[in-house]
Amino acid sequence: LRAKGRNDDAIDALQRSLTIEEKLEDQRGIAVTLNSLGRALQAKGRIDDAIDALQRSLAIGKQLEDQRHIAIVLNSLKRTRHDQG
């Protein structure tokens, strides 16, 4: 959805997914969804919300010791902070 420019739909779907993953206590799923949510929020210009989601994703990635995820989120944070100015 995000790739087609339907960021509002993507944000809604990601928030629903996040709710389910939190109920399931799926930390890896939460981390991945938060990264995607952060990117969608960034695309909508909601930079502060995007950074919050990305920082949460990064924290979970660190807890999981998932170096690949950490690198992906750091890249997302870099892009978002660049947009922030």
Secondary structure per residue as TSV (DSSP state, phi and psi in degrees):
chain	resnum	aa	ss	phi	psi
A	1	L	-	360.0	-41.2
A	2	R	T	-63.3	-38.3
A	3	A	T	-65.8	-26.1
A	4	K	T	-91.3	7.3
A	5	G	T	80.8	13.8
A	6	R	-	-99.3	62.6
A	7	N	H	-64.8	-36.4
A	8	D	H	-62.5	-43.5
A	9	D	H	-64.4	-41.3
A	10	A	H	-63.2	-44.4
A	11	I	H	-61.3	-45.0
A	12	D	H	-60.8	-46.3
A	13	A	H	-64.2	-40.9
A	14	L	H	-67.0	-37.5
A	15	Q	H	-66.8	-37.5
A	16	R	H	-65.4	-43.0
A	17	S	H	-61.3	-42.6
A	18	L	H	-61.3	-41.2
A	19	T	H	-60.0	-44.1
A	20	I	H	-65.3	-46.3
A	21	E	H	-62.7	-36.6
A	22	E	H	-66.2	-40.3
A	23	K	H	-63.4	-35.9
A	24	L	H	-82.4	-7.9
A	25	E	T	57.3	38.6
A	26	D	-	-87.8	88.0
A	27	Q	H	-61.0	-42.0
A	28	R	H	-63.9	-43.8
A	29	G	H	-62.9	-40.8
A	30	I	H	-60.7	-46.3
A	31	A	H	-60.6	-45.6
A	32	V	H	-65.6	-44.0
A	33	T	H	-65.1	-40.3
A	34	L	H	-62.4	-37.2
A	35	N	H	-64.2	-46.1
A	36	S	H	-63.1	-40.6
A	37	L	H	-62.8	-42.9
A	38	G	H	-59.3	-41.9
A	39	R	H	-65.7	-40.4
A	40	A	H	-66.9	-40.6
A	41	L	H	-65.0	-38.5
A	42	Q	H	-60.1	-44.8
A	43	A	H	-62.2	-28.5
A	44	K	T	-84.8	-3.2
A	45	G	T	84.0	10.5
A	46	R	-	-92.1	69.1
A	47	I	H	-63.8	-45.3
A	48	D	H	-62.3	-42.7
A	49	D	H	-64.7	-38.9
A	50	A	H	-62.1	-46.2
A	51	I	H	-62.9	-40.2
A	52	D	H	-59.7	-47.5
A	53	A	H	-63.1	-42.7
A	54	L	H	-67.2	-38.3
A	55	Q	H	-66.6	-37.1
A	56	R	H	-63.5	-43.1
A	57	S	H	-61.4	-43.4
A	58	L	H	-62.1	-43.4
A	59	A	H	-60.8	-41.8
A	60	I	H	-67.2	-42.5
A	61	G	H	-57.2	-39.6
A	62	K	H	-67.2	-40.9
A	63	Q	H	-61.0	-37.9
A	64	L	H	-81.2	-8.3
A	65	E	T	56.1	41.4
A	66	D	-	-97.7	92.6
A	67	Q	H	-62.1	-36.8
A	68	R	H	-63.9	-46.2
A	69	H	H	-63.8	-42.1
A	70	I	H	-57.3	-45.1
A	71	A	H	-62.7	-41.6
A	72	I	H	-62.9	-45.3
A	73	V	H	-68.8	-38.9
A	74	L	H	-60.7	-38.0
A	75	N	H	-64.4	-42.7
A	76	S	H	-62.5	-42.0
A	77	L	H	-63.6	-40.1
A	78	K	H	-59.8	-47.1
A	79	R	H	-63.0	-42.0
A	80	T	H	-67.6	-43.5
A	81	R	H	-67.1	-31.0
A	82	H	H	-63.3	-42.3
A	83	D	H	-66.2	-28.4
A	84	Q	H	-68.6	-31.5
A	85	G	-	93.8	360.0
